[in-house]
Amino acid sequence: MVTKRRKTAQVEALVLDDDALQKLKASLCLDGRDADEEVRQIVVTLQAFLDLTEPVQQIQQVKKAGAQLEELTEEQHHVSLIQPCLHTLALVFVSLQAKNPLRRACASALNSVASWLQDATVDCLSACLSDCLHTPESDRHPHITDTIAACLDGFPLGHEISFN
């Protein structure tokens, strides 16, 4: 009897260069901004995510942020305060390799945003994809192709990006 070894998905942590990481953290800073507790909790969750280096813990934080974004109601919040959170998740999504569970967690979190945030989410994903497309390094082309394919495969908000 032959037993097949099951391939396990390789979970890689998000690793950004120091400059990109500091820019993301700075964009999530709410100093002097009038944000309510729900938005502050999302920001704290994403800041904790950026500080982690263990991929499973990162996935847990992304899932938590997705659940928090899903619970937001339009009457309480202004999109401009939530935009950095959406941008962070979109940037993580386009930065990771295909089939990375952290990437799937980001797609799920972005897909689960409240309906009133979907246009802002599509805008963030479009901006991040546009930045990727303007990268001149040819070794990034396979990654960019995989990212576009991931947007079109089981990712409803990703379908909207392709038509913008």
Secondary structure, DSSP 8 states (H G I E B T S, - for coil): -----------------HHHHHHHHHHT--TT----HHHHHHHHHHHHHHH---HHHHHHHHHHHHHHHHH--TTT--HHHHHHHHHHHHHHHHHS-TT-HHHHHHHHHHHTS-GGGHHHHHHHHHHHHHHHHT---GGGHHHHHHHHHHHHSS-HHHHHHHT-
